[in-house]
Amino acid sequence: MIRSELLQTLQDDNPELRAEEIEQVVDIFFDEISQRLAEGGRVELRGFGAFSTREREARQGRNPRTGEAVSVPAKKVPYFKAGKEIRRKLNGE
């Protein structure tokens, strides 16, 4: 599902809301998750899962075109752990 499909589904389920209002709610939702992760925090949505960040250490990589060694700096990456209810749905339980 892409963002526009999400917005359309929410619009179909909530005809009393204007499209601009739904888009604003979705923007706020994702902005808040992003902001919390940027601050090093964690976001937990019960039944769905938890978003957090993980540290990746610096390492030596390779340029795929030239095969030349490249230094890749340490960085933070987003991490998602699915909740129990989501895992059950995915496994048909």
N, CA and C of each residue as an Amber inpcrd file, in Angstrom:
protein
   279
   0.8480000  -1.1690000   0.0000000   0.0000000   0.0000000   0.0000000
   0.8940000   1.2330000   0.0000000   0.5640000   2.1790000  -0.8280000
   1.2960000   3.4370000  -0.8560000   0.4770000   4.5120000  -0.1520000
   1.1150000   5.6400000   0.0990000   0.4930000   6.7120000   0.8800000
  -0.8670000   7.1340000   0.3120000  -0.9540000   7.2930000  -0.9920000
  -2.2110000   7.7270000  -1.6130000  -3.3200000   6.6970000  -1.4070000
  -2.9750000   5.4140000  -1.4260000  -3.9710000   4.3700000  -1.1740000
  -4.4400000   4.4120000   0.2690000  -3.5240000   4.6710000   1.1960000
  -3.8890000   4.8160000   2.6050000  -4.8520000   5.9770000   2.7850000
  -4.5220000   7.1100000   2.1780000  -5.3920000   8.2880000   2.2820000
  -6.7770000   7.9910000   1.7070000  -6.8350000   7.2910000   0.5760000
  -8.1210000   6.9640000  -0.0450000  -8.9370000   6.0200000   0.8330000
  -8.2860000   5.0290000   1.4310000  -8.9810000   4.0990000   2.3170000
  -9.5590000   4.8240000   3.5290000  -8.7560000   5.7150000   4.1100000
  -9.2480000   6.4970000   5.2500000 -10.4060000   7.4010000   4.8380000
 -10.3430000   7.9800000   3.6460000 -11.4200000   8.8300000   3.1480000
 -12.6950000   8.0200000   2.9500000 -12.5540000   6.8110000   2.3900000
 -13.7180000   5.9460000   2.1790000 -14.3680000   5.5400000   3.4970000
 -13.5390000   5.2970000   4.5330000 -14.0550000   4.8830000   5.8380000
 -14.5750000   6.0440000   6.6760000 -14.1970000   7.2820000   6.3240000
 -14.5860000   8.4740000   7.0910000 -15.0840000   9.5780000   6.1600000
 -16.2440000   9.3760000   5.5320000 -16.7350000  10.3680000   4.5640000
 -17.0650000  11.7300000   5.1890000 -17.2210000  11.7630000   6.5080000
 -17.5360000  13.0290000   7.1800000 -16.3230000  13.9580000   7.2790000
 -15.1160000  13.4290000   7.0260000 -13.8980000  14.2390000   7.0830000
 -13.4790000  14.6690000   5.6890000 -12.9450000  15.8800000   5.5860000
 -12.4250000  16.3780000   4.3090000 -11.0830000  15.7000000   4.0240000
 -10.7220000  15.6130000   2.7600000  -9.4640000  14.9880000   2.3530000
  -8.2710000  15.6870000   3.0020000  -8.3400000  17.0170000   3.1340000
  -7.2460000  17.7870000   3.7480000  -7.0640000  17.4150000   5.2130000
  -8.1760000  17.1620000   5.9020000  -8.0980000  16.7820000   7.3090000
  -7.4440000  15.4070000   7.4780000  -7.8210000  14.4910000   6.6250000
  -7.2420000  13.1500000   6.6840000  -5.7600000  13.2040000   6.3700000
  -5.3860000  13.9750000   5.3660000  -3.9770000  14.1020000   5.0050000
  -3.1770000  14.7260000   6.1480000  -3.7620000  15.6940000   6.8260000
  -3.0920000  16.3320000   7.9570000  -2.8690000  15.3320000   9.0940000
  -3.8630000  14.5020000   9.3820000  -3.7380000  13.4910000  10.4370000
  -2.6290000  12.4940000  10.0910000  -2.5990000  12.0270000   8.8550000
  -1.5730000  11.0730000   8.4340000  -0.1880000  11.7140000   8.5180000
  -0.0670000  12.9700000   8.0770000   1.2100000  13.6870000   8.1490000
   1.6900000  13.8070000   9.5940000   0.7890000  14.1850000  10.4960000
   1.1420000  14.3340000  11.9100000   1.5750000  12.9870000  12.4820000
   0.8530000  11.9300000  12.1550000   1.1610000  10.5880000  12.6490000
   2.5860000  10.1840000  12.2750000   2.9150000  10.2830000  10.9970000
   4.2450000   9.8750000  10.5440000   5.3340000  10.8400000  11.0070000
   5.0300000  12.1260000  11.0740000   6.0080000  13.1020000  11.5670000
   6.3590000  12.8350000  13.0290000   5.3720000  12.4940000  13.8340000
   5.6120000  12.2120000  15.2530000   6.4730000  10.9640000  15.4320000
   6.1980000   9.9250000  14.6460000   7.0270000   8.7200000  14.7170000
   8.4610000   9.0550000  14.3210000   8.6230000   9.7820000  13.2210000
   9.9630000  10.1540000  12.7460000  10.7040000  10.9970000  13.7710000
  10.0060000  11.9650000  14.3560000  10.6250000  12.8490000  15.3380000
  11.0860000  12.0810000  16.5700000  10.2430000  11.1830000  17.0540000
  10.5940000  10.3890000  18.2370000  11.8170000   9.5110000  17.9580000
  11.8670000   8.9100000  16.7820000  13.0180000   8.0770000  16.4290000
  14.2780000   8.9260000  16.2880000  14.1520000  10.1150000  15.7180000
  15.3000000  11.0100000  15.5620000  15.8630000  11.4170000  16.9180000
  15.0070000  11.4830000  17.9270000  15.4370000  11.8340000  19.2810000
  16.0100000  10.6280000  20.0240000  16.0070000   9.4730000  19.3750000
  16.5290000   8.2650000  20.0070000  15.4800000   7.5070000  20.7930000
  14.2340000   7.8940000  20.6550000  13.1550000   7.2500000  21.3950000
  12.6130000   6.0180000  20.6980000  11.5270000   5.5160000  21.2420000
  10.8760000   4.3000000  20.7590000   9.3880000   4.6020000  20.6230000
   8.7450000   4.0280000  19.6120000   7.3070000   4.2070000  19.4140000
   6.6720000   2.8270000  19.4060000   5.7450000   2.6140000  20.3270000
   5.0710000   1.3270000  20.4210000   3.5940000   1.4980000  20.1240000
   3.0970000   0.7250000  19.1600000   1.6780000   0.7150000  18.8150000
   1.1510000  -0.6630000  19.1870000   0.4570000  -0.7470000  20.3030000
  -0.0100000  -2.0340000  20.8390000  -0.7500000  -2.8300000  19.7790000
  -0.4020000  -4.0960000  19.6650000  -1.0280000  -4.9870000  18.7070000
  -0.4280000  -4.8940000  17.3140000   0.2890000  -3.8280000  17.0170000
   0.8880000  -3.6510000  15.6980000   2.3830000  -3.9070000  15.7280000
   3.0900000  -3.1680000  16.5840000   4.5290000  -3.3590000  16.6760000
   5.2210000  -2.1680000  17.2930000   6.5520000  -2.2050000  17.2730000
   7.3480000  -1.1420000  17.8900000   8.4360000  -0.6860000  16.9240000
   8.5970000   0.6210000  16.8290000   9.6510000   1.2280000  16.0330000
  10.7470000   1.7040000  16.9720000  11.9930000   1.4670000  16.5950000
  13.1250000   1.9490000  17.3770000  14.2900000   2.1650000  16.4090000
  15.4360000   2.5300000  16.9540000  16.6210000   2.6860000  16.1100000
  17.7050000   1.7370000  16.5910000  18.5780000   1.3810000  15.6940000
  19.7290000   0.5470000  16.0290000  20.9740000   1.2100000  15.4740000
  22.0820000   0.9510000  16.1380000  23.3670000   1.5080000  15.7090000
  24.0600000   0.5290000  14.7690000  24.5820000   1.0340000  13.6800000
  25.4370000   0.2280000  12.7970000  26.8470000   0.7600000  12.9190000
  27.7750000  -0.1220000  13.1280000  29.1690000   0.2830000  13.2780000
  29.7660000   0.6580000  11.9260000  30.8280000   1.4410000  11.9650000
  31.5590000   1.7820000  10.7500000  32.1520000   0.4970000  10.1690000
  32.2700000   0.4610000   8.8540000  32.7910000  -0.7450000   8.2200000
  33.4070000  -0.4040000   6.8690000  34.0730000  -1.3800000   6.3070000
  34.6400000  -1.2380000   4.9650000  33.6530000  -1.8610000   3.9820000
  33.2640000  -1.0970000   2.9840000  32.3820000  -1.6070000   1.9470000
  33.1050000  -1.6080000   0.6170000  32.3950000  -1.9340000  -0.4440000
  32.9830000  -1.9540000  -1.7880000  32.0840000  -1.1900000  -2.7420000
  32.6940000  -0.4120000  -3.6080000  31.9680000   0.2520000  -4.6820000
  31.6120000  -0.8330000  -5.6990000  30.3090000  -1.0500000  -5.9870000
  29.9300000  -2.1470000  -6.8810000  30.4320000  -1.9690000  -8.3180000
  30.6460000  -0.7400000  -8.7420000  31.1150000  -0.5080000 -10.1120000
  32.6020000  -0.7850000 -10.2740000  33.3850000  -0.3100000  -9.3130000
  34.8400000  -0.4020000  -9.4580000  35.4700000  -1.4870000  -8.5990000
  34.7510000  -1.9560000  -7.5700000  35.3180000  -2.9390000  -6.6600000
  36.2510000  -2.3090000  -5.6350000  36.3710000  -0.9890000  -5.6920000
  37.2540000  -0.2450000  -4.7890000  36.6940000  -0.2490000  -3.3690000
  37.5680000  -0.3740000  -2.3780000  37.1630000  -0.3420000  -0.9700000
  36.7030000   1.0650000  -0.6050000  35.5950000   1.1400000   0.1380000
  35.0190000   2.4120000   0.5540000  34.7380000   2.3460000   2.0440000
  35.0300000   3.4220000   2.7460000  34.7510000   3.4860000   4.1700000
  33.2920000   3.9030000   4.3750000  32.5270000   3.0890000   5.0980000
  31.1270000   3.3860000   5.3970000  31.0570000   3.8060000   6.8630000
  30.6100000   5.0360000   7.1450000  30.6030000   5.5170000   8.5290000
  29.5330000   4.8370000   9.3910000  29.6840000   4.9360000  10.7030000
  28.6820000   4.4350000  11.6390000  27.4040000   5.2520000  11.4630000
  26.2610000   4.6270000  11.6830000  24.9970000   5.3470000  11.5370000
  23.8970000   4.6590000  12.3150000  22.8060000   5.3880000  12.4950000
  21.5980000   4.8430000  13.1050000  20.6500000   4.4420000  11.9900000
  19.9570000   3.3270000  12.1800000  18.9830000   2.8690000  11.1960000
  17.6710000   2.5560000  11.9140000  16.5300000   2.7660000  11.2390000
  15.2510000   2.4340000  11.8630000  15.0710000   0.9250000  11.9350000
  14.3580000   0.4830000  12.9680000  14.1060000  -0.9290000  13.1780000
  12.6480000  -1.0960000  13.5830000  11.9840000  -2.1200000  13.0440000
  10.5890000  -2.3880000  13.3870000  10.4730000  -3.8180000  13.8700000
   9.8180000  -3.9970000  15.0030000   9.5400000  -5.3320000  15.5160000
   8.0280000  -5.5070000  15.5330000   7.5440000  -6.4600000  14.7730000
   6.1030000  -6.6990000  14.6710000   5.5390000  -7.1880000  15.9920000
   4.3070000  -6.7700000  16.2890000   3.6150000  -7.2010000  17.4940000
   3.0400000  -8.5940000  17.3350000   2.6180000  -9.1510000  18.4480000
   2.1010000 -10.5120000  18.4770000   0.8810000 -10.6910000  17.5620000
  -0.0410000  -9.7070000  17.5700000  -1.2430000  -9.8290000  16.7470000
  -0.9290000  -9.8280000  15.2600000   0.0120000  -8.9980000  14.8450000
   0.4260000  -8.9510000  13.4380000   1.0680000 -10.2760000  13.0360000
   1.9420000 -10.7920000  13.8740000   2.5950000 -12.0690000  13.5630000
   1.5720000 -13.1870000  13.4330000   0.5550000 -13.1970000  14.2840000
  -0.4970000 -14.2150000  14.1990000  -1.2640000 -14.1090000  12.8800000
  -1.6030000 -12.8860000  12.4680000  -2.3160000 -12.7010000  11.1980000
  -1.4690000 -13.1560000  10.0200000  -0.1870000 -12.8490000  10.0480000
   0.6960000 -13.2380000   8.9470000   0.8490000 -14.7430000   8.8330000
   0.7470000 -15.4280000   9.9620000   0.9190000 -16.8730000   9.9740000
  -0.4050000 -17.6330000   9.9710000  -1.5140000 -16.9170000   9.7470000
  -2.8190000 -17.5590000   9.6250000  -3.3320000 -18.2010000  10.8800000
  -2.9540000 -17.6800000  12.0270000  -3.4120000 -18.2790000  13.2940000
  -4.6890000 -17.6480000  13.7770000
